[in-house]
């Protein structure tokens, strides 16, 4: 079975493929199929944006499509950047620019608690859908640490592991991350769904 990932992000593809290959599911990027579906993320929640992306790519490809919308929510910033995590500070900023802006906006904050949320949506050509959510609590570090991962990983600190996401191996990250947790829930739901189809 082939799923299309509604993303241009190869890091996300690797994380998804690692888990879904156990079902005999092959995950490909939409670009690998020659598709360039640009979905405007107008949803007010991660779940709504994930569903918008998955539905648009399923309609364009005719294949089951899977999408993830995720971001970091910082308590001292009233949950920002939240659904705007990938667009925080505007289109001219790269990953490092976005996390530097986050660190600047947290200067003087007494609390640095935060959480990463990942919502996964899968839409099948039949109209069936599967949704899953994962949340990982942590704090925002005072300075970037580590070279792994992407996005806000260098500044998202896990107190119990005393490491940022960017200091974890891919396996360590998959075991604790928001996307790892969402994929675990999705994995169970997909298993039940496929069992019902056999």
C-alpha positions as CSV (number, residue, x, y, z in Angstrom):
1,X,0.0,0.0,0.0
2,X,1.3,3.5,-0.9
3,X,0.6,6.6,1.1
4,X,1.4,10.1,-0.1
5,X,2.9,12.4,2.5
6,X,1.4,15.9,2.2
7,X,4.7,17.6,2.8
8,X,7.9,18.7,1.1
9,X,9.8,17.8,4.3
10,X,12.2,14.8,3.9
11,X,12.8,14.8,7.7
12,X,9.1,14.1,8.2
13,X,9.1,11.5,5.5
14,X,11.9,9.6,7.3
15,X,10.1,9.7,10.6
16,X,6.8,8.5,9.1
17,X,8.5,5.8,6.9
18,X,10.3,4.4,9.9
19,X,7.1,3.6,11.7
20,X,4.7,2.9,8.8
21,X,6.9,0.5,7.0
22,X,6.0,-2.1,9.7
23,X,2.5,-2.2,8.0
24,X,4.0,-2.7,4.6
25,X,3.0,0.9,3.9
26,X,5.3,2.8,1.5
27,X,5.3,6.5,2.1
28,X,6.3,8.9,-0.7
29,X,6.5,12.7,-0.8
30,X,4.0,14.4,-3.1
31,X,6.9,15.8,-5.1
32,X,8.0,12.2,-5.8
33,X,4.7,11.8,-7.7
34,X,5.3,15.1,-9.6
35,X,2.6,16.8,-7.4
36,X,3.0,20.3,-6.0
37,X,-0.1,20.8,-4.0
38,X,0.3,24.0,-1.9
39,X,-2.4,24.0,0.7
40,X,-3.2,27.3,2.6
41,X,-3.1,26.4,6.3
42,X,-6.2,28.3,7.3
43,X,-7.2,26.0,10.2
44,X,-7.1,27.3,13.7
45,X,-5.9,24.0,15.1
46,X,-3.2,21.5,14.2
47,X,-5.9,18.9,13.5
48,X,-7.8,21.2,11.1
49,X,-4.6,22.0,9.1
50,X,-3.5,18.4,9.0
51,X,-6.9,17.4,7.6
52,X,-6.9,20.2,5.0
53,X,-3.5,19.1,3.7
54,X,-4.3,15.4,3.6
55,X,-7.6,15.9,1.8
56,X,-6.1,18.1,-0.9
57,X,-3.2,15.7,-1.6
58,X,-5.6,12.7,-1.6
59,X,-7.8,14.5,-4.2
60,X,-4.8,15.4,-6.3
61,X,-3.1,11.9,-6.2
62,X,-6.0,9.5,-5.9
63,X,-4.0,7.7,-3.2
64,X,-4.4,7.6,0.6
65,X,-2.7,10.8,1.9
66,X,-1.2,11.4,5.3
67,X,-0.4,14.8,6.7
68,X,1.1,16.1,9.9
69,X,0.7,19.5,11.3
70,X,2.8,20.3,14.3
71,X,4.4,23.1,16.3
72,X,5.7,24.3,19.6
73,X,3.3,26.1,22.0
74,X,5.0,28.2,24.7
75,X,3.1,29.0,27.8
76,X,4.7,32.4,28.5
77,X,3.7,33.4,24.9
78,X,0.0,32.3,25.4
79,X,0.6,29.2,23.3
80,X,2.5,31.0,20.5
81,X,3.9,30.2,17.9
82,X,1.5,27.3,17.9
83,X,-0.1,26.7,14.4
84,X,2.2,29.5,13.1
85,X,5.4,27.7,14.1
86,X,6.6,27.1,10.5
87,X,5.7,30.7,9.6
88,X,6.8,32.4,12.8
89,X,8.4,35.8,12.1
90,X,7.5,35.7,8.4
91,X,8.7,33.9,5.3
92,X,12.2,35.4,5.2
93,X,13.3,33.5,8.4
94,X,14.8,30.0,8.2
95,X,14.7,27.4,11.1
96,X,17.5,29.1,13.0
97,X,15.9,32.5,12.5
98,X,12.6,31.3,13.9
99,X,14.1,29.7,17.0
100,X,16.3,32.8,17.6
101,X,13.2,35.0,17.4
102,X,11.5,32.6,19.9
103,X,14.5,33.0,22.3
104,X,14.4,36.8,21.9
105,X,10.7,36.9,22.7
106,X,11.2,34.8,25.9
107,X,13.9,37.1,27.3
108,X,13.0,37.9,30.9
109,X,10.2,35.3,31.0
110,X,9.9,33.6,34.4
111,X,8.5,30.4,32.9
112,X,9.9,28.6,29.9
113,X,7.5,25.6,29.9
114,X,6.3,24.5,26.5
115,X,5.0,21.6,24.6
116,X,5.2,20.2,21.1
117,X,2.0,19.0,19.5
118,X,1.6,16.8,16.4
119,X,-1.7,16.0,14.7
120,X,-1.8,13.4,12.0
121,X,-4.6,13.1,9.5
122,X,-5.0,10.4,6.9
123,X,-7.6,10.6,4.2
124,X,-8.5,7.6,2.0
125,X,-10.0,7.9,-1.5
126,X,-13.1,6.2,0.0
127,X,-13.6,9.3,2.2
128,X,-12.6,7.4,5.3
129,X,-10.3,9.3,7.7
130,X,-8.0,8.5,10.6
131,X,-6.8,11.2,13.1
132,X,-4.2,11.0,15.9
133,X,-2.5,13.5,18.2
134,X,0.7,13.4,20.3
135,X,2.0,15.9,22.8
136,X,5.5,16.1,24.3
137,X,6.0,18.5,27.3
138,X,9.3,20.3,27.8
139,X,10.9,23.7,28.2
140,X,12.6,26.2,25.9
141,X,16.4,26.2,26.4
142,X,18.3,29.4,26.9
143,X,20.5,28.7,23.9
144,X,20.5,26.2,21.0
145,X,22.1,22.9,21.8
146,X,22.8,19.9,19.5
147,X,22.9,19.5,15.7
148,X,20.3,16.9,15.0
149,X,16.7,17.3,13.9
150,X,15.1,20.4,12.4
151,X,12.9,23.3,13.2
152,X,12.8,24.2,16.9
153,X,14.7,21.0,17.9
154,X,17.9,22.8,19.2
155,X,15.9,24.8,21.7
156,X,13.2,22.3,22.8
157,X,14.6,20.9,26.0
158,X,13.5,17.7,27.8
159,X,14.2,18.0,31.5
160,X,14.0,14.3,32.2
161,X,16.6,13.5,29.6
162,X,18.6,16.7,30.1
163,X,18.9,17.1,26.3
164,X,17.2,19.0,23.6
165,X,15.5,17.3,20.7
166,X,18.5,18.1,18.6
167,X,20.8,16.2,21.0
168,X,18.8,13.0,20.7
169,X,19.5,10.2,18.2
170,X,16.7,9.6,15.7
171,X,15.6,6.5,17.7
172,X,15.6,8.4,21.0
173,X,13.6,11.2,19.5
174,X,11.0,8.8,18.0
175,X,10.5,7.2,21.4
176,X,9.6,10.5,23.2
177,X,8.6,13.1,20.5
178,X,5.2,14.5,19.8
179,X,5.3,13.0,16.3
180,X,6.5,9.6,17.7
181,X,3.5,9.6,20.1
182,X,1.0,10.7,17.4
183,X,2.4,8.0,15.1
184,X,2.0,5.4,17.8
185,X,-1.7,6.3,18.2
186,X,-2.1,6.5,14.4
187,X,-0.3,3.1,14.1
188,X,-2.9,1.5,16.3
189,X,-5.8,3.1,14.5
190,X,-4.4,2.2,11.1
191,X,-4.0,-1.4,12.2
192,X,-7.7,-1.5,13.3
193,X,-8.8,0.1,10.1
194,X,-6.8,-2.3,7.9
195,X,-8.1,-5.3,9.9
196,X,-11.6,-4.1,9.2
197,X,-10.9,-4.0,5.4
198,X,-9.5,-7.5,5.2
